[in-house]
Amino acid sequence: MSSFVKFENVNKIYRTGDVSHAALRDVSFEVEKGEVCVILGQSGAGKTTLLNILGGMDTLTTGKVTLGDKEISSFNKRELTTFRREDIGFVFQFYNLIPNLTALENVEIVTQMLKEPLPADKVLQSVGLGERLNNFPAQLSGGEQQRVAIARALAKKPKILLCDEPTGALDYETGRQILMLLQEQSRRNGILVVIVTHNSALIQMADRIIRMKSGTVTSVQKNDNALPIEEIEW
């Protein structure tokens, strides 16, 4: 398969006055469509910076990033806004739900901005929340709130689902259920799922593992023996 996402010699330098900090240094890798890609590294490794550049939430200093036939690193602000809205689904450690809206309304508020979204109620049913459509976030467990956040991202029909420590605020069993759901979406719908984590156990579920340290990619590994989540213990 040809690469779907490609980073080529990407550098990101933050400057504060006369002080410079290199968050990413000559980062290069390729990922294929429909994979589960785990980006592994400790705090400060550059994982979130990489994710933000891929998701159009930050810009690089030098280098090139392509998604399919689009060079997203050349986009202007308006193009990046459209790219984030239409092509990228975001799932964070904290769910960012609007507390005075129901689960259904939290998904609908995103779909109203799109041309051909998936029906909010159908997506919530697909993540196991068909009976919880009219519940407010405070009436849902942490795992259920994360499912709403995933449904909100999936309703956009994204090309990539970007997940920053998506199980960090969840207990062990609930975290497994969320990871199972993400893996299922990748397998069933061909969505590229990128998971940023410091938990090395997650590499067992990954089709591709990218290890980072101090702003550099130390290794990229293709894993042809990725395990279903239900077979992984950690």
C-alpha positions as CSV (number, residue, x, y, z in Angstrom):
1,M,0.0,0.0,0.0
2,S,1.1,3.6,-0.6
3,S,1.6,5.8,2.4
4,F,-1.5,7.8,3.5
5,V,0.3,10.1,6.0
6,K,3.9,11.2,5.4
7,F,6.2,13.4,7.5
8,E,9.4,14.5,5.8
9,N,12.1,16.1,7.9
10,V,9.7,18.0,10.1
11,N,11.1,20.5,12.6
12,K,9.1,22.5,15.1
13,I,10.9,25.3,16.9
14,Y,9.2,27.4,19.6
15,R,10.8,30.8,20.3
16,T,10.3,33.0,23.3
17,G,12.4,36.2,23.0
18,D,15.9,35.0,22.3
19,V,15.3,31.5,23.6
20,S,14.5,28.7,21.2
21,H,13.2,25.2,21.9
22,A,13.2,22.4,19.3
23,A,10.0,20.4,20.0
24,L,10.5,18.2,16.9
25,R,13.8,17.6,15.1
26,D,14.0,16.0,11.6
27,V,10.9,13.8,12.1
28,S,10.2,11.5,9.2
29,F,7.8,8.5,9.0
30,E,4.9,7.1,6.9
31,V,1.6,5.5,7.9
32,E,-0.9,3.7,5.8
33,K,-4.7,4.1,5.7
34,G,-6.8,2.0,8.1
35,E,-3.9,1.4,10.5
36,V,-3.9,1.7,14.2
37,C,-0.7,3.8,14.8
38,V,0.6,4.1,18.4
39,I,3.0,7.0,19.1
40,L,5.0,6.1,22.2
41,G,7.2,8.2,24.4
42,Q,7.5,9.9,27.8
43,S,6.4,13.4,28.6
44,G,8.3,15.9,26.6
45,A,9.1,13.5,23.8
46,G,7.2,15.6,21.2
47,K,4.2,13.3,20.8
48,T,1.5,16.0,21.3
49,T,3.4,18.5,19.1
50,L,3.4,15.9,16.3
51,L,-0.3,15.2,16.8
52,N,-1.1,18.9,16.7
53,I,0.8,19.4,13.4
54,L,-0.9,16.3,11.9
55,G,-4.3,17.6,13.0
56,G,-3.8,21.1,11.7
57,M,-3.8,22.7,15.2
58,D,-0.2,23.8,14.9
59,T,2.2,24.6,12.1
60,L,5.7,23.2,11.5
61,T,8.8,25.3,11.2
62,T,10.5,23.4,8.3
63,G,9.7,20.1,6.5
64,K,6.6,18.7,4.8
65,V,3.5,16.8,5.9
66,T,1.1,15.2,3.4
67,L,-2.2,13.5,3.9
68,G,-3.2,11.5,0.8
69,D,-2.7,14.0,-2.1
70,K,-2.9,17.1,0.2
71,E,0.2,18.9,1.5
72,I,-1.3,20.1,4.7
73,S,2.0,21.8,5.8
74,S,1.4,24.4,3.0
75,F,-2.2,25.2,4.1
76,N,-3.1,28.8,5.1
77,K,-5.3,29.5,8.2
78,R,-8.6,29.2,6.3
79,E,-7.5,25.9,4.7
80,L,-6.4,24.5,8.1
81,T,-9.7,25.4,9.6
82,T,-11.6,23.5,6.9
83,F,-9.1,20.6,7.2
84,R,-9.7,20.3,11.0
85,R,-13.5,20.5,10.6
86,E,-13.9,18.1,7.7
87,D,-11.0,15.6,7.8
88,I,-9.9,15.1,11.4
89,G,-11.6,13.6,14.4
90,F,-10.1,14.5,17.8
91,V,-10.4,12.4,21.0
92,F,-8.6,13.7,24.1
93,Q,-7.9,12.4,27.6
94,F,-10.6,14.8,28.9
95,Y,-13.8,14.6,27.0
96,N,-14.6,18.3,26.4
97,L,-18.3,17.8,26.4
98,I,-20.7,20.7,26.8
99,P,-22.3,20.0,30.2
100,N,-25.7,21.5,29.5
101,L,-26.2,19.5,26.3
102,T,-27.3,15.9,26.1
103,A,-25.2,13.2,24.6
104,L,-27.2,13.5,21.3
105,E,-26.9,17.3,21.3
106,N,-23.1,17.1,22.0
107,V,-22.7,15.1,18.8
108,E,-25.3,17.2,16.8
109,I,-23.5,20.4,17.5
110,V,-20.6,19.2,15.5
111,T,-22.6,17.6,12.6
112,Q,-24.5,20.9,12.0
113,M,-21.3,22.4,10.6
114,L,-20.8,19.6,8.0
115,K,-22.2,18.9,4.6
116,E,-22.8,15.1,4.9
117,P,-22.3,13.9,8.5
118,L,-23.4,10.6,9.8
119,P,-26.7,10.8,11.8
120,A,-25.8,11.6,15.4
121,D,-28.2,9.0,16.9
122,K,-26.9,6.2,14.7
123,V,-23.3,6.9,15.6
124,L,-24.1,7.0,19.3
125,Q,-25.9,3.7,18.9
126,S,-22.8,2.3,17.2
127,V,-20.7,3.1,20.2
128,G,-23.2,1.5,22.6
129,L,-25.1,4.5,23.8
130,G,-28.4,4.0,22.1
131,E,-30.1,4.1,25.5
132,R,-28.3,7.2,26.7
133,L,-29.0,9.7,24.0
134,N,-30.9,12.1,26.2
135,N,-28.5,11.9,29.2
136,F,-26.4,14.9,30.2
137,P,-22.6,14.4,30.7
138,A,-23.0,14.5,34.5
139,Q,-25.4,11.5,34.2
140,L,-22.8,9.4,32.3
141,S,-19.8,7.5,33.5
142,G,-16.3,8.5,32.4
143,G,-16.3,5.7,29.9
144,E,-19.7,6.7,28.5
145,Q,-18.5,10.3,28.2
146,Q,-15.5,9.2,26.3
147,R,-17.8,7.2,24.0
148,V,-19.8,10.4,23.3
149,A,-16.5,12.1,22.5
150,I,-15.6,9.3,20.1
151,A,-19.1,9.4,18.5
152,R,-18.7,13.2,18.0
153,A,-15.5,12.6,16.2
154,L,-16.8,9.7,14.1
155,A,-19.9,11.6,13.0
156,K,-17.7,13.8,10.9
157,K,-16.6,10.8,8.8
158,P,-13.0,11.7,9.4
159,K,-10.0,10.5,7.4
160,I,-8.0,10.3,10.6
161,L,-9.0,9.8,14.3
162,L,-6.4,11.5,16.5
163,C,-6.4,10.3,20.1
164,D,-4.2,11.9,22.8
165,E,-4.0,9.6,25.9
166,P,-7.7,8.6,25.3
167,T,-7.8,6.2,28.3
168,G,-5.7,8.3,30.7
169,A,-8.6,9.3,32.8
170,L,-10.3,5.9,32.8
171,D,-10.0,2.8,34.9
172,Y,-8.4,-0.4,33.5
173,E,-11.6,-2.1,32.2
174,T,-13.2,1.0,30.8
175,G,-10.0,1.9,29.1
176,R,-9.9,-1.6,27.4
177,Q,-13.4,-1.0,26.2
178,I,-12.5,2.3,24.7
179,L,-9.4,0.9,23.0
180,M,-11.5,-2.0,21.6
181,L,-13.9,0.6,20.1
182,L,-11.1,2.5,18.5
183,Q,-9.5,-0.7,17.0
184,E,-13.0,-1.8,15.8
185,Q,-13.5,1.6,14.0
186,S,-10.1,1.2,12.3
187,R,-10.9,-2.3,11.1
188,R,-14.5,-1.8,10.1
189,N,-14.4,1.6,8.5
190,G,-10.8,1.9,7.3
191,I,-10.1,4.9,9.5
192,L,-6.5,5.7,10.4
193,V,-6.4,5.8,14.2
194,V,-3.4,7.5,15.7
195,I,-3.0,7.1,19.5
196,V,-0.5,9.1,21.5
197,T,0.5,7.4,24.8
198,H,3.2,6.7,27.3
199,N,1.8,3.2,27.9
200,S,4.0,0.7,26.2
201,A,1.4,-2.1,26.5
202,L,-0.6,-0.5,23.8
203,I,2.0,-1.4,21.1
204,Q,0.5,-4.9,21.1
205,M,-2.7,-3.5,19.4
206,A,-0.8,-1.3,16.9
207,D,-0.3,-2.0,13.2
208,R,2.5,0.6,13.4
209,I,4.6,1.8,16.3
210,I,6.4,5.1,16.3
211,R,8.8,5.7,19.3
212,M,9.9,9.2,20.2
213,K,12.4,10.7,22.5
214,S,13.5,14.3,23.0
215,G,11.7,15.5,19.8
216,T,13.0,12.8,17.5
217,V,11.7,9.6,16.1
218,T,13.9,6.8,17.4
219,S,12.2,4.0,15.5
220,V,9.2,3.2,13.2
221,Q,8.0,-0.4,13.3
222,K,5.4,-2.1,11.2
223,N,3.6,-4.8,13.2
224,D,1.9,-7.5,11.1
225,N,0.8,-9.4,14.3
226,A,-1.3,-6.7,16.0
227,L,-3.5,-8.3,18.7
228,P,-7.2,-7.7,19.3
229,I,-7.6,-5.7,22.6
230,E,-9.5,-8.5,24.3
231,E,-6.3,-10.7,24.0
232,I,-4.0,-8.1,25.6
233,E,-3.2,-8.0,29.3
234,W,-1.4,-5.1,31.0
